[in-house]
Structure formats: C-alpha cells, structure tokens
Amino acid sequence: MIDYCSALRGRFFDIAAVADSPQEIAQHARYLEDGLLFIAEGRIAALMSWEEGQSHLRQPNDWTDLRDKLIVPGFIDSHLHYPQTEMMGAFGEQLLEWLTTYTFPVEGQYHNAGHAAQMSAFFLNQLLSNGTTTALVFGTVHPESVDALFAAAAQHNMRLIAGKVMMDRNAPDYLTESAEQSFRQTRELILRWHNHQRLGYAITPRFAPTSTPALLEAVQRLREEFPDTWLHTHLSENPQEVEWVKSLWPEHENYLDVYHHYGLTGKRSVFAHALHLQDAEWDCLHHSDSAVAFCPTSNLFLGSGLFRLHTCWHKQVKMGIGTDVGAGTTFSMLRTLGEAYKIGQLQSYKLCASEAFYHATLGGARALCLDDKIGNFAAGKEADFVVLDPAVSPLQQLRDARCHDIYERLFMLMTLGDDRNIAQTWINGECAWRRDTLEVAA
C-alpha cells in the first residue's frame, strides 16, 4: 500500500525526464487518460493508471474526482517584475524610453512597506490564478519590496526566488544607491530569506548599463560568499541597449563578457531575453552552464526582437519561459506559450505542444536548477501542479470536441486558452487557489 494523504483521479500530462532536443521531449512525454495521483506530506507519492492505482486506496472512494479535468505540473515563470504589475500595457515606447517613462516612476513607490505588501498580495494571487507555482522575480532597489514579497509567498509556502534590484548609475536619484549600500542590504536580505521554507534569493543587478564596476564587484563578492543563491539579470534585450553597453564597457568583447568577467555566469545564473547574441555569447552560456529566459510577450510588446529557439537548442543552452510582467502583457503561461509559437513561426520553427509545455514546466525547472524538486510528477518531487479545465468557452468546447489526441488538446489550450482555464492551483500538496471561489484557498 502507498502511504498517502490525498489522491486525485483525472487526466495527467507531464514530461518524465529532462531533454536535450525536441525529439527527446516527445520521447519522454507521458499521458494518462485515467490516472491516480497520490500525495503525501506535500510531495508526489506516486502517479499511476487508475487500473493499477485503485488497489492502493484505503477505501474504494478515497479519491477526489477530477476526471473531466487535465492536470499538469505547475507552471514555472522564469522572469518577471512584480512591481511592474500596476503599469502593464503602458503605451508606445521601446525598452530604454519605456524604463524612463513608466518603470522607474512606478518602482519609486516601493520604499513604502504598506504599498509593497498590498502589491505583493495582488501579484501572488495573479500567479496562482494563472497556474504559476514557481517564479523568478525582480523586486525594486528597496529592501521593503523584497521583504513584502517573501513574507507573502511564505504564507502560501510557495517556491519563489526573488531579489532586490542593485543599481548605482544611469537611473533617477531616488532609485540609485552606492555599491556598498547595495552590497550590505542584499547581504542582509540573503541572510533573512534565502532557504527559508521554499524561498530562494536571487542576486539581482538590473543590467550592465545601471551597474558600475564597483557594483558588479559587489555582486561577485556576494556570489562567492553565497554560492547557492541565484544570479538574475537582463542580457541583450534591445539593439540600442546592446550599443549602450558597448559604449559603457568598451574593454569587453561583448555584452555577456561584462557579466562573465565578474564571475556572474554559471549554474543558477539566469539571463532574461538574450535576443541579439553573438555566437561567442551563446558558447559562453553553454560552457558556463548558464540559463536564459525567453519572454515572448514582452519581446513583441516592446519591439525588442525575436528569440532564436533553434539556436538555443543547437547551442545547448538551458531555457525557461518568462512572462516578463510588466512589459509582458499577461500572467498567463498559456497565452505566453501561444506567443512563443508565433515567434517560432516567424522563423520557420514549429513549436509543438509537448515542447512548449516542457519549457513551462520541467525545462523551466532545469533552467532554475530545480528539476530535482519540481517540474513533473516523479515520485518524491514537490506536489505543485495545475488543474486545467480544457473547454471553458463555446469556442473551446467546439474545438475540444474535435481534438484527436492530447497534443492537439494541449496546442488548443496554448493558443486559445487563458486564466479562465485554470480550475485549481496546488502548492506543496494543498489547493492554494480555485476558480469556483476566484481567490486564494483558505
């Protein structure tokens, strides 16, 4: 008999193992039309067919009936900014002008702990209501912004990684700090929050243009002192940004070399965007075991460029999917995958459903070096997952009735789906959000 706390019956899809090619993803894809998931103390005890699993039940009816739903691992958002939630959909600018016009004024509010707490609660509810169970998140330069976010995430026992922005030039006075102040405040936050419950700290220099050599040296010192933290920053998002980096850092071979010089590439280093990379930069990412975050909705919204999925596979660089709220225009990973498909189409790359869901689940976990903990339904992993209602509108119902297999159904979800398709979100073996109450579960 399996020792379990709860059991769910439904349809299940995941990718059973990490992959180094789209073909391997297809080989590792697993679908159970009628499955039984056993949960014990916040972890996956077992996933098996109903036929096999019913003999392990304590009583014949000791299970929750979700047979009309599709259950997938929790979505992993590899890059977003929680303070920018309140400025989503800001009109008319590309990256550098957008930062000056919209982003910096909004981020200036987060010295106020009350405002940060209010927006943290709203932000986490948006994640949960969209099926996102793990995220890598930017705060602002204010320690209050990170304290508020971590405190709110701890209440849900979420697996969340976040960090205070580090920035000491080329920003308004009210958002800049000295390198030493940034070092000191970041170190205090690491000691307070890193590895507390399921929380992790990401050392977060905004990007090379807002960093002096002294600041990146401070980041390097922190990374050396706390080698199990994450490094989270931006890389090569916009052509004007790339030219700016060349003018600010002329002694370096390329944009990535600025970070690499200070020892900031490597395992648990995640670089958002990576749109305009030279071959040498791709090679450095691969050899250093760094990861990138593909952010399709924000790349399109800001007119930044098209991420090269084929090159990322060819160069064997780990990748996750990021909504990049607030330049990104949705918290929905389903909608984000739909935009990723369109970006692939513009480059003659066919992003199939199994690959897309891999990037949003196990592939994202691998990019964050968490694939031993989350990302699929392997026994022993943390029980973070999403219960999807595959047909919540007349159009979806019509299309769903004509799907021939699970891959067509998943593709329909990622092109026609959104937050309405999220029926429940489970965190650490407990239902943390459910659509029938439209709020975080008690």
Rosetta blueprint (number, residue, H / E / L):
1 M L
2 I L
3 D L
4 Y L
5 C L
6 S E
7 A E
8 L E
9 R E
10 G E
11 R E
12 F E
13 F E
14 D E
15 I E
16 A L
17 A L
18 V L
19 A L
20 D L
21 S L
22 P H
23 Q H
24 E H
25 I H
26 A H
27 Q H
28 H H
29 A E
30 R E
31 Y E
32 L E
33 E E
34 D E
35 G E
36 L E
37 L E
38 F E
39 I E
40 A E
41 E L
42 G L
43 R E
44 I E
45 A E
46 A E
47 L E
48 M E
49 S E
50 W H
51 E H
52 E H
53 G H
54 Q H
55 S H
56 H H
57 L L
58 R L
59 Q L
60 P L
61 N L
62 D L
63 W L
64 T E
65 D E
66 L E
67 R E
68 D E
69 K E
70 L E
71 I E
72 V E
73 P E
74 G L
75 F E
76 I E
77 D E
78 S E
79 H E
80 L E
81 H E
82 Y H
83 P H
84 Q H
85 T H
86 E H
87 M H
88 M L
89 G L
90 A L
91 F L
92 G L
93 E L
94 Q L
95 L H
96 L H
97 E H
98 W H
99 L H
100 T H
101 T H
102 Y H
103 T H
104 F H
105 P H
106 V H
107 E H
108 G H
109 Q H
110 Y H
111 H H
112 N L
113 A H
114 G H
115 H H
116 A H
117 A H
118 Q H
119 M H
120 S H
121 A H
122 F H
123 F H
124 L H
125 N H
126 Q H
127 L H
128 L H
129 S H
130 N L
131 G L
132 T E
133 T E
134 T E
135 A E
136 L E
137 V E
138 F E
139 G L
140 T L
141 V L
142 H L
143 P H
144 E H
145 S H
146 V H
147 D H
148 A H
149 L H
150 F H
151 A H
152 A H
153 A H
154 A H
155 Q H
156 H H
157 N L
158 M L
159 R E
160 L E
161 I E
162 A E
163 G E
164 K L
165 V E
166 M E
167 M L
168 D L
169 R L
170 N L
171 A L
172 P L
173 D H
174 Y H
175 L H
176 T L
177 E L
178 S L
179 A H
180 E H
181 Q H
182 S H
183 F H
184 R H
185 Q H
186 T H
187 R H
188 E H
189 L H
190 I H
191 L H
192 R H
193 W H
194 H L
195 N L
196 H L
197 Q L
198 R L
199 L E
200 G E
201 Y E
202 A E
203 I E
204 T E
205 P E
206 R L
207 F L
208 A H
209 P H
210 T H
211 S L
212 T L
213 P H
214 A H
215 L H
216 L H
217 E H
218 A H
219 V H
220 Q H
221 R H
222 L H
223 R H
224 E H
225 E H
226 F L
227 P L
228 D L
229 T L
230 W E
231 L E
232 H E
233 T E
234 H E
235 L E
236 S L
237 E L
238 N L
239 P H
240 Q H
241 E H
242 V H
243 E H
244 W H
245 V H
246 K H
247 S H
248 L H
249 W L
250 P L
251 E L
252 H L
253 E L
254 N L
255 Y H
256 L H
257 D H
258 V H
259 Y H
260 H H
261 H H
262 Y L
263 G L
264 L L
265 T L
266 G L
267 K L
268 R L
269 S E
270 V E
271 F E
272 A E
273 H E
274 A L
275 L L
276 H L
277 L L
278 Q L
279 D H
280 A H
281 E H
282 W H
283 D H
284 C H
285 L H
286 H H
287 H H
288 S H
289 D L
290 S L
291 A E
292 V E
293 A E
294 F E
295 C L
296 P H
297 T H
298 S H
299 N H
300 L H
301 F H
302 L L
303 G L
304 S L
305 G L
306 L L
307 F L
308 R L
309 L H
310 H H
311 T H
312 C H
313 W H
314 H H
315 K L
316 Q L
317 V L
318 K E
319 M E
320 G E
321 I E
322 G L
323 T L
324 D L
325 V L
326 G L
327 A L
328 G L
329 T L
330 T L
331 F L
332 S L
333 M H
334 L H
335 R H
336 T H
337 L H
338 G H
339 E H
340 A H
341 Y H
342 K H
343 I H
344 G H
345 Q H
346 L L
347 Q L
348 S L
349 Y L
350 K L
351 L L
352 C L
353 A H
354 S H
355 E H
356 A H
357 F H
358 Y H
359 H H
360 A H
361 T L
362 L H
363 G H
364 G H
365 A H
366 R H
367 A H
368 L L
369 C L
370 L L
371 D L
372 D L
373 K L
374 I L
375 G L
376 N L
377 F L
378 A L
379 A L
380 G L
381 K L
382 E E
383 A L
384 D L
385 F E
386 V E
387 V E
388 L E
389 D L
390 P L
391 A L
392 V L
393 S L
394 P H
395 L H
396 Q H
397 Q H
398 L H
399 R H
400 D H
401 A H
402 R L
403 C L
404 H L
405 D L
406 I H
407 Y H
408 E H
409 R H
410 L H
411 F H
412 M H
413 L H
414 M H
415 T H
416 L H
417 G L
418 D L
419 D H
420 R H
421 N H
422 I E
423 A E
424 Q E
425 T E
426 W E
427 I E
428 N L
429 G L
430 E E
431 C E
432 A E
433 W E
434 R E
435 R L
436 D L
437 T L
438 L L
439 E E
440 V E
441 A L
442 A L
